[in-house]
Amino acid sequence: MEQTKDAVHGPDHYALEGDRVYLVGSRCPECDAAFYPEQAVCARCGHRGSEPLRLGPGGTLYTWTRVHQSTAEFKTPYVLGYMDFSQNVRVLVPLTDGAEPKIGMALELVLAPGPRMGADQTPATLVHARPVRR
């Protein structure tokens, strides 16, 4: 699948650099706390204002769950996992189809098909994580 920003429905919380996908969060310039999604006010020290921060493209699987019951838009079962990034941020992300999760495994962010959206049922493209290919 070609990775283009135009293919994604919803808020713009990621960035592409070649074939690498990054989540766009923020960092507090006062206390250095990092957040995802981007925050205008620091939850740690209350400072107003932040700097953009790229998370990824890799991280580690902290924990995961297999979802067997969901809304009609999402084909079940699917796997959700918490991905830890080096900036001390943990984000809930869906894992790609077929990924067999193992706590502590190395993950990388990718764009992957999501549910069909809107009146024309266009498939959404969402940020997912997959095991790092060695």
C-alpha beads as a LAMMPS data file, in Angstrom:
LAMMPS data file: protein, C-alpha beads

134 atoms
133 bonds

1 atom types
1 bond types

-500.0 500.0 xlo xhi
-500.0 500.0 ylo yhi
-500.0 500.0 zlo zhi

Masses

1 110.0

Atoms # bond

1 1 1 0.000 0.000 0.000
2 1 1 1.311 3.438 -0.862
3 1 1 1.762 5.493 2.278
4 1 1 0.302 8.937 1.751
5 1 1 -1.114 11.410 4.231
6 1 1 -4.080 12.066 1.932
7 1 1 -5.268 8.469 2.405
8 1 1 -5.885 8.894 6.119
9 1 1 -9.265 9.930 7.462
10 1 1 -9.425 11.883 10.705
11 1 1 -6.996 14.047 12.684
12 1 1 -3.449 14.597 11.486
13 1 1 -1.441 13.005 14.310
14 1 1 1.296 11.332 12.295
15 1 1 4.120 12.172 9.897
16 1 1 5.801 10.291 7.068
17 1 1 9.497 10.319 6.263
18 1 1 10.027 8.085 3.255
19 1 1 8.468 4.767 4.263
20 1 1 8.790 5.497 8.001
21 1 1 5.698 6.441 10.000
22 1 1 5.913 8.615 13.128
23 1 1 3.249 9.705 15.596
24 1 1 3.271 13.455 16.268
25 1 1 3.115 14.265 19.948
26 1 1 4.514 17.107 21.981
27 1 1 7.206 17.893 24.537
28 1 1 7.000 20.455 27.305
29 1 1 9.888 22.957 27.014
30 1 1 9.805 23.539 30.797
31 1 1 9.873 20.032 32.324
32 1 1 10.627 17.873 29.231
33 1 1 7.496 15.714 29.666
34 1 1 6.336 14.040 26.440
35 1 1 2.733 13.390 25.350
36 1 1 0.624 11.822 22.623
37 1 1 -1.469 13.248 21.167
38 1 1 -0.030 16.750 21.173
39 1 1 -0.982 18.796 24.255
40 1 1 -1.232 22.597 24.488
41 1 1 -0.831 22.555 28.300
42 1 1 1.605 20.268 30.120
43 1 1 -0.172 17.753 32.364
44 1 1 2.920 17.517 34.594
45 1 1 3.842 21.167 35.281
46 1 1 0.977 23.194 33.774
47 1 1 3.196 25.123 31.342
48 1 1 1.244 26.585 28.417
49 1 1 2.844 25.828 25.079
50 1 1 4.643 22.829 23.688
51 1 1 7.078 21.718 21.011
52 1 1 6.251 19.060 18.398
53 1 1 7.798 15.664 19.083
54 1 1 8.019 12.667 16.747
55 1 1 7.453 9.266 18.314
56 1 1 8.760 6.188 16.554
57 1 1 9.043 4.744 14.065
58 1 1 9.884 1.909 16.474
59 1 1 9.024 0.922 19.994
60 1 1 8.316 -2.047 22.250
61 1 1 5.103 -3.931 23.015
62 1 1 4.209 -3.325 26.681
63 1 1 1.029 -5.427 26.772
64 1 1 -1.806 -6.457 24.456
65 1 1 -5.345 -7.812 24.199
66 1 1 -7.323 -9.622 21.524
67 1 1 -10.718 -7.981 20.877
68 1 1 -13.540 -10.399 19.994
69 1 1 -16.523 -8.056 20.163
70 1 1 -16.597 -4.582 18.598
71 1 1 -18.715 -2.263 16.510
72 1 1 -19.799 -3.350 13.035
73 1 1 -17.057 -1.304 11.307
74 1 1 -14.269 -3.421 12.781
75 1 1 -13.724 -7.030 11.746
76 1 1 -13.036 -9.190 14.795
77 1 1 -10.911 -10.569 16.252
78 1 1 -8.171 -7.933 16.223
79 1 1 -5.264 -7.108 18.497
80 1 1 -4.672 -3.851 20.387
81 1 1 -1.380 -3.222 22.125
82 1 1 0.309 -0.568 24.204
83 1 1 3.505 0.498 22.453
84 1 1 6.294 2.111 24.485
85 1 1 8.432 4.741 22.768
86 1 1 11.929 5.880 23.763
87 1 1 10.541 9.296 24.802
88 1 1 8.734 7.649 27.771
89 1 1 5.330 7.703 26.057
90 1 1 2.951 4.724 25.856
91 1 1 0.302 4.678 23.082
92 1 1 -2.545 2.248 22.369
93 1 1 -2.284 1.047 18.749
94 1 1 -3.882 -1.722 16.696
95 1 1 -1.485 -4.418 15.520
96 1 1 -1.529 -5.471 11.885
97 1 1 -3.524 -8.535 10.879
98 1 1 -1.610 -11.718 11.490
99 1 1 0.799 -10.201 14.021
100 1 1 1.329 -12.677 16.860
101 1 1 1.974 -10.474 19.905
102 1 1 4.673 -11.162 22.480
103 1 1 5.306 -8.752 25.366
104 1 1 8.626 -6.986 24.877
105 1 1 8.759 -7.532 21.116
106 1 1 10.087 -4.772 18.865
107 1 1 7.358 -2.995 16.873
108 1 1 7.349 -0.446 14.067
109 1 1 4.609 1.937 12.967
110 1 1 2.991 1.394 9.547
111 1 1 -0.108 2.539 7.703
112 1 1 -2.674 -0.232 7.244
113 1 1 -6.310 -0.552 6.124
114 1 1 -8.970 0.328 8.661
115 1 1 -12.768 0.216 8.586
116 1 1 -14.869 1.432 5.664
117 1 1 -16.084 4.960 6.360
118 1 1 -18.685 7.390 5.056
119 1 1 -21.534 7.043 2.611
120 1 1 -19.245 5.718 -0.118
121 1 1 -17.695 3.144 2.271
122 1 1 -14.140 4.212 1.416
123 1 1 -11.629 2.169 3.433
124 1 1 -9.821 4.324 5.988
125 1 1 -6.064 4.055 6.391
126 1 1 -4.891 4.063 10.002
127 1 1 -1.603 3.945 11.887
128 1 1 -0.910 0.403 13.108
129 1 1 2.097 -1.378 14.587
130 1 1 3.715 -4.567 13.310
131 1 1 6.592 -6.725 14.475
132 1 1 9.950 -5.437 13.250
133 1 1 11.116 -7.457 10.258
134 1 1 14.686 -8.627 10.692

Bonds

1 1 1 2
2 1 2 3
3 1 3 4
4 1 4 5
5 1 5 6
6 1 6 7
7 1 7 8
8 1 8 9
9 1 9 10
10 1 10 11
11 1 11 12
12 1 12 13
13 1 13 14
14 1 14 15
15 1 15 16
16 1 16 17
17 1 17 18
18 1 18 19
19 1 19 20
20 1 20 21
21 1 21 22
22 1 22 23
23 1 23 24
24 1 24 25
25 1 25 26
26 1 26 27
27 1 27 28
28 1 28 29
29 1 29 30
30 1 30 31
31 1 31 32
32 1 32 33
33 1 33 34
34 1 34 35
35 1 35 36
36 1 36 37
37 1 37 38
38 1 38 39
39 1 39 40
40 1 40 41
41 1 41 42
42 1 42 43
43 1 43 44
44 1 44 45
45 1 45 46
46 1 46 47
47 1 47 48
48 1 48 49
49 1 49 50
50 1 50 51
51 1 51 52
52 1 52 53
53 1 53 54
54 1 54 55
55 1 55 56
56 1 56 57
57 1 57 58
58 1 58 59
59 1 59 60
60 1 60 61
61 1 61 62
62 1 62 63
63 1 63 64
64 1 64 65
65 1 65 66
66 1 66 67
67 1 67 68
68 1 68 69
69 1 69 70
70 1 70 71
71 1 71 72
72 1 72 73
73 1 73 74
74 1 74 75
75 1 75 76
76 1 76 77
77 1 77 78
78 1 78 79
79 1 79 80
80 1 80 81
81 1 81 82
82 1 82 83
83 1 83 84
84 1 84 85
85 1 85 86
86 1 86 87
87 1 87 88
88 1 88 89
89 1 89 90
90 1 90 91
91 1 91 92
92 1 92 93
93 1 93 94
94 1 94 95
95 1 95 96
96 1 96 97
97 1 97 98
98 1 98 99
99 1 99 100
100 1 100 101
101 1 101 102
102 1 102 103
103 1 103 104
104 1 104 105
105 1 105 106
106 1 106 107
107 1 107 108
108 1 108 109
109 1 109 110
110 1 110 111
111 1 111 112
112 1 112 113
113 1 113 114
114 1 114 115
115 1 115 116
116 1 116 117
117 1 117 118
118 1 118 119
119 1 119 120
120 1 120 121
121 1 121 122
122 1 122 123
123 1 123 124
124 1 124 125
125 1 125 126
126 1 126 127
127 1 127 128
128 1 128 129
129 1 129 130
130 1 130 131
131 1 131 132
132 1 132 133
133 1 133 134
